[in-house]
């Protein structure tokens, strides 16, 4: 069964593996993942990763400096080039402070090598300098590119099922870290 693809349950002592495996087997969050994909398409996110910072679209695993430029301009009240696109925040937990002035939404594929590069190289700086300091609240949404990445959908389901037990970010990080080792 599909649940055997996720040995990660042994790494989270507080994760109820029976509940997790049943969630995976039932594809309990299939509709939520499908909504993320539909919303991504509506927002013109066709590549992964795609980000929206207060509605400003940034496509790809771009260097930290590009995010910094956008964040700092928005924080200083400056206009940022590009069309402003409204995106819903989705159903996964937010990282950061609720009252942060900037909202960042990432549409990503948990098997995408470019998403992994963003996670490993750029996100730690964004987290340290903007999320942890209360300037950015960060949301993750799924955009599994199943035609390219056969594990993208199973990974999305695993993250959703871990979220059901309050372990989304731990599963998110574990999936990326396992691919990075």
C-alpha positions in Angstrom: 0.0 0.0 0.0 0.9 3.6 -0.5 1.6 4.2 3.2 4.7 2.0 3.1 6.3 4.8 1.2 6.4 6.9 4.3 8.8 5.4 6.9 9.0 8.9 8.4 6.3 8.1 11.0 9.0 6.4 13.1 10.9 9.7 13.3 8.0 11.5 15.0 7.3 9.8 18.4 4.2 11.8 18.8 2.8 10.9 15.4 0.1 8.3 15.5 1.2 6.0 12.7 -2.1 4.2 12.5 -4.0 7.4 12.0 -1.4 8.7 9.6 -1.4 5.5 7.5 -5.2 5.5 7.4 -5.2 9.1 6.3 -2.8 8.3 3.5 -4.7 5.2 2.4 -8.0 7.2 2.3 -6.4 10.1 0.4 -8.2 12.2 2.9 -6.8 15.5 1.7 -7.1 14.9 -2.1 -9.7 17.6 -2.5 -7.6 20.2 -0.5 -4.5 19.4 -2.6 -6.7 19.7 -5.8 -7.9 23.1 -4.6 -4.3 24.2 -4.1 -3.5 23.2 -7.7 -6.6 24.9 -9.0 -5.8 28.1 -7.1 -2.2 28.0 -8.4 -3.4 27.8 -12.0 -5.9 30.6 -11.4 -3.0 32.7 -10.0 -0.8 31.9 -13.0 1.6 29.7 -11.0 2.6 27.2 -13.6 6.2 26.5 -12.4 7.5 25.4 -9.0 8.2 27.1 -6.8 6.1 30.2 -7.3 5.7 32.8 -4.6 3.4 35.7 -3.9 4.6 38.4 -1.5 1.6 40.6 -0.8 0.4 39.6 -4.2 3.6 40.2 -6.1 4.6 37.1 -8.0 8.2 35.7 -7.8 8.8 32.6 -10.0 11.5 30.1 -9.3 14.3 29.3 -6.8 15.7 32.8 -7.1 18.5 34.0 -4.8 17.7 35.5 -1.4 18.7 38.9 -2.6 15.7 39.0 -5.0 13.3 38.2 -2.1 15.1 40.8 0.1 14.7 43.5 -2.5 11.0 42.8 -2.7 10.5 42.5 1.0 12.4 45.7 1.8 10.6 47.7 -0.9 7.2 46.6 0.4 8.2 47.2 4.0 9.3 50.7 3.0 6.0 51.4 1.3 7.5 51.4 -2.2 5.7 50.1 -5.2 7.0 46.9 -6.6 6.9 46.1 -10.3 4.5 43.5 -11.6 0.9 42.5 -11.5 -0.7 42.1 -8.1 -2.4 38.7 -7.8 -4.7 37.8 -4.9 -4.2 34.3 -3.6 -5.9 32.4 -0.8 -3.8 31.3 2.1 -4.8 27.7 1.9 -5.4 25.2 4.7 -2.0 24.6 6.1 -0.4 26.3 9.2 1.2 29.6 8.8 4.8 30.2 9.9 5.5 33.5 11.6 3.6 36.2 13.4 -0.1 36.7 12.6 0.3 40.5 12.5 3.4 40.5 10.2 3.1 43.2 7.6 4.0 40.9 4.7 2.3 37.7 3.6 4.3 35.2 1.5 2.5 32.2 -0.1 4.6 29.5 -1.8 3.1 27.1 -4.3 5.5 24.1 -4.3 6.1 20.5 -5.2 7.7 18.5 -2.4 9.7 16.5 -5.0 10.8 19.4 -7.2 14.6 19.9 -7.3 14.1 23.7 -7.6 11.8 23.8 -4.6 14.4 21.8 -2.7 17.1 24.3 -3.7 14.9 27.1 -2.4 14.3 25.2 0.8 18.0 24.4 1.4 19.6 27.6 0.2 17.2 30.6 0.3 14.5 29.8 2.9 16.8 29.6 5.9 17.8 33.3 5.3 14.2 34.4 4.7 13.2 32.6 7.9 16.0 34.1 10.0 15.8 37.7 8.6 12.0 38.1 7.9 9.8 35.4 9.4 11.6 35.1 12.8 11.7 38.9 13.1 7.9 39.3 12.6 8.1 40.9 9.2 6.8 38.0 7.1 4.1 35.4 7.6 4.7 32.4 5.4 2.2 29.9 3.9 2.8 26.8 1.9 0.4 25.4 -0.7 0.8 22.3 -2.9 1.5 22.3 -6.6 2.5 18.7 -7.3 3.8 18.4 -10.8 2.8 14.7 -11.1 3.8 14.4 -14.7 7.4 15.1 -13.7 7.6 13.9 -10.1 5.9 10.6 -9.3 6.3 11.1 -5.5 4.9 14.6 -5.5 1.3 13.6 -4.8 2.2 11.0 -2.2 4.5 13.6 -0.5 1.6 16.1 -0.5 -0.7 13.6 1.1 2.0 12.8 3.7 2.4 16.4 4.6 -1.4 16.9 4.9 -1.8 13.8 7.0 1.1 14.9 9.3 -0.6 18.3 9.5 -3.7 16.6 10.9 -1.5 15.7 13.9 0.1 19.2 14.1 3.3 18.0 12.3 3.1 19.7 8.9 6.4 21.6 9.1 8.3 18.6 10.6 7.1 16.4 7.7 7.7 19.2 5.1 11.3 19.5 6.3 11.8 15.8 6.6 10.7 15.2 3.0 13.1 17.8 1.7 16.0 16.8 3.9 15.7 13.2 2.9 16.1 14.2 -0.8 18.9 16.5 0.1 21.1 13.8 1.7 
